[in-house]
Amino acid sequence: MQQHLAAIKDSKYCPLWHDQPDIRPEVLPALSEDTNCELLIVGGGFTGLWAALQAKERKADADIVLIEKTFIADGASGRNGGFLNSSLAHGETNTDHHFPGEADRLHQLGQQNMAELLETLERYNIDAHYEKVGETEVATNQGSVDEMRKDFEEEKAAGDDVVWFDKEAMQAQVNSPTYLAGIWRRDGQDGIIDPARICWGLKRVLLELGVRIFENSPIDTCKPLGNEQMRSTALGFTITSDKVLMATNAYHNPVSAVSRTTIPVWDYQMATEPLNDEQLTAIGWHKTRHALGNHANMFHYYRMTKDNRITWGGGGAVRYYFNKGTDFASFADIPERFEQLSKEFFETFPQLAGLKFSHRWSGIIATSTRFCMVPGATYNGRLAWAVGYTGLGVGATRFGARIGIELLGYQPSDILKMQFVTKKPMPWAPEPFRWFGVKFTQSALVKADANNGKRGLWLKLLDAMNLGFTC
Ligand SMILES: Cc1cc2nc3c(=O)[nH]c(=O)nc-3n(C[C@H](O)[C@H](O)[C@H](O)COP(=O)(O)OP(=O)(O)OC[C@H]3O[C@@H](n4cnc5c(N)ncnc54)[C@H](O)[C@@H]3O)c2cc1C
């Protein structure tokens, strides 16, 4: 059997972060009767959890119900790579494209959000296995080296704390024969975390603060009730609330304004067994523990865990399925995706031949046409949403949650006047155009990656329309 196939043969389909019986909390009972509340939050991922906490911090006596379709952390929030990044709008270029003039403010808000996020974890004694390792980008072709060098010069000139590694220096940091250069961005507090630990830590805190949480309780409908209230249903029971926050991200939402904002893009990931001393020495990564990604359209993101495993995701395995497919039975565990990931892993680290993957999993990324979160409100401010973080939501969800609750009247601030909040995203095209468009774009991105990053006509057209597409 080929070595990349042998490596995944005995892996189990389960997000590494979920596989922690010592800290995984009991699933709470489902909704079993009609109820009333001031604020109903739909979705138990980072957005819903942070929204409940910030609403409580702003109004201690707020009566809040949080309702989750399956269990807390079962969405993207418990399935991601754990890269904690302060960017709110997916990088500077995207920020300038979509929110001209707001880059400085968004940067400052991103830093503030990150500081407050870490401070909150500390205050509530949530150990997220946070490691402040910055963010490291590697070049695997000459086109990337040239572009990254330009970026590095600009960032250095702007006073950022960045380090350039040439080929030898980069390979001394992490030994992959594919590396031609690297940039280590050390500014701020970017780093890596264990995402389920944050979700489950927040769940504990919310229960202590009196938030009522129902799991295994999918919301089916949500409609206005008179001029003052909202009426939602789940499992045949009714929740009457003054306000509703939709925090369902990539999943179908009964309110079409929310659902049409994003498309679900599937991303696949794996985790190796813990590396032994010999394997660690062979790559030398454990000394710096860089959070790595390669400079490419279809990029890989990978990092070490506390127990010296490697998690490995992204690359060419990322997919959009026709008509917003989110069915786990059909799309979550497709062998070809993991085979491709495994092959790409051993191309990057051939010296780890023989290493096995213990876990494989997948998750759904909510991609918006502006490539970052989209907030919105309707029904006279009684229903709001914060969805669509694309691939960068571990940190940004706390800010998205803040916007969501401010839109619902919990201490609104001047951030609500920013284009980031007021500007409507371009809608996604209907099917089958959407599927063809995404497919065509993805193959153009793959082609560009194989061609030293050179973008063809289609990608140039999309660039001109400020329509980034990747995750
Ligand atoms: C594989 C993968 C890797 C990623 N890696 C990174 C990374 O390294 N760094 C980074 O910054 N971002 C990353 N992201 C993105 C990041 O994880 C998300 O942006 C973030 O978790 C979104 O949080 P959320 O709470 O908005 O959505 P989710 O975590 O998806 O939560 C939505 C919740 O709503 C629930 N729900 C849906 N419908 C209903 C309903 N009808 N009723 C009740 N509940 C419902 C779902 O079950 C789910 O729990 C990654 C995403 C994926 C999928």
The ligand as a Tripos MOL2 file, in Angstrom:
@<TRIPOS>MOLECULE
LIG
   53    58     1     0     0
SMALL
NO_CHARGES

@<TRIPOS>ATOM
      1 C1        -11.9560   23.0440    8.9300 C.3       1 LIG1
      2 C2        -11.9550   24.4820    9.3560 C.ar      1 LIG1
      3 C3        -10.7470   25.0910    9.7080 C.ar      1 LIG1
      4 C4        -10.7430   26.4200   10.1200 C.ar      1 LIG1
      5 N1         -9.5810   26.9570   10.5980 N.ar      1 LIG1
      6 C5         -9.5860   28.2050   11.1140 C.ar      1 LIG1
      7 C6         -8.4440   28.7200   11.7520 C.ar      1 LIG1
      8 O1         -7.4510   28.0210   11.9370 O.2       1 LIG1
      9 N2         -8.4720   30.0040   12.1890 N.ar      1 LIG1
     10 C7         -9.5790   30.7820   12.0510 C.ar      1 LIG1
     11 O2         -9.5530   31.9520   12.4550 O.2       1 LIG1
     12 N3        -10.7300   30.2900   11.5260 N.ar      1 LIG1
     13 C8        -10.7560   29.0240   11.0760 C.ar      1 LIG1
     14 N4        -11.9180   28.5010   10.5850 N.ar      1 LIG1
     15 C9        -13.1360   29.3180   10.6350 C.3       1 LIG1
     16 C10       -13.7530   29.3770   12.0420 C.3       1 LIG1
     17 O3        -13.7370   28.1010   12.6260 O.3       1 LIG1
     18 C11       -15.1880   29.8940   11.9510 C.3       1 LIG1
     19 O4        -15.1910   31.1480   11.3190 O.3       1 LIG1
     20 C12       -15.8550   30.0550   13.3080 C.3       1 LIG1
     21 O5        -15.7260   28.9140   14.0880 O.3       1 LIG1
     22 C13       -17.3270   30.3790   13.1160 C.3       1 LIG1
     23 O6        -17.9750   30.3130   14.3450 O.3       1 LIG1
     24 P1        -19.5600   30.4040   14.3930 P.3       1 LIG1
     25 O7        -19.9570   30.3010   15.8000 O.co2     1 LIG1
     26 O8        -19.9970   31.6230   13.6610 O.co2     1 LIG1
     27 O9        -20.0530   29.1620   13.5460 O.3       1 LIG1
     28 P2        -20.1280   27.6030   13.9520 P.3       1 LIG1
     29 O10       -19.0410   27.2270   14.8500 O.co2     1 LIG1
     30 O11       -20.2830   26.8530   12.6920 O.co2     1 LIG1
     31 O12       -21.4420   27.5440   14.8000 O.3       1 LIG1
     32 C14       -22.7240   27.5770   14.2340 C.3       1 LIG1
     33 C15       -23.5870   26.6830   15.1120 C.3       1 LIG1
     34 O13       -24.9520   26.8480   14.7480 O.3       1 LIG1
     35 C16       -25.5790   25.5900   14.9100 C.3       1 LIG1
     36 N5        -26.8120   25.6260   14.1200 N.ar      1 LIG1
     37 C17       -26.9170   25.6330   12.7840 C.ar      1 LIG1
     38 N6        -28.1980   25.6820   12.4140 N.ar      1 LIG1
     39 C18       -28.9190   25.6930   13.5580 C.ar      1 LIG1
     40 C19       -30.3170   25.7140   13.8360 C.ar      1 LIG1
     41 N7        -31.2330   25.7270   12.8740 N.pl3     1 LIG1
     42 N8        -30.7200   25.7270   15.1270 N.ar      1 LIG1
     43 C20       -29.8030   25.7070   16.1330 C.ar      1 LIG1
     44 N9        -28.4830   25.6710   15.9110 N.ar      1 LIG1
     45 C21       -28.0380   25.6730   14.6480 C.ar      1 LIG1
     46 C22       -24.5540   24.6030   14.3850 C.3       1 LIG1
     47 O14       -24.8000   23.2810   14.8150 O.3       1 LIG1
     48 C23       -23.2720   25.2010   14.9390 C.3       1 LIG1
     49 O15       -22.9210   24.6480   16.1910 O.3       1 LIG1
     50 C24       -11.9580   27.1790   10.1420 C.ar      1 LIG1
     51 C25       -13.1630   26.5680    9.7850 C.ar      1 LIG1
     52 C26       -13.1710   25.2290    9.4030 C.ar      1 LIG1
     53 C27       -14.4800   24.5780    9.0450 C.3       1 LIG1
@<TRIPOS>BOND
     1     1     2 1
     2     2     3 ar
     3     2    52 ar
     4     3     4 ar
     5     4     5 ar
     6     4    50 ar
     7     5     6 ar
     8     6     7 ar
     9     6    13 1
    10     7     8 2
    11     7     9 ar
    12     9    10 ar
    13    10    11 2
    14    10    12 ar
    15    12    13 ar
    16    13    14 ar
    17    14    15 1
    18    14    50 ar
    19    15    16 1
    20    16    17 1
    21    16    18 1
    22    18    19 1
    23    18    20 1
    24    20    21 1
    25    20    22 1
    26    22    23 1
    27    23    24 1
    28    24    25 2
    29    24    26 1
    30    24    27 1
    31    27    28 1
    32    28    29 2
    33    28    30 1
    34    28    31 1
    35    31    32 1
    36    32    33 1
    37    33    34 1
    38    33    48 1
    39    34    35 1
    40    35    36 1
    41    35    46 1
    42    36    37 ar
    43    36    45 ar
    44    37    38 ar
    45    38    39 ar
    46    39    40 ar
    47    39    45 ar
    48    40    41 1
    49    40    42 ar
    50    42    43 ar
    51    43    44 ar
    52    44    45 ar
    53    46    47 1
    54    46    48 1
    55    48    49 1
    56    50    51 ar
    57    51    52 ar
    58    52    53 1
@<TRIPOS>SUBSTRUCTURE
     1 LIG1         1 GROUP 0 **** ****
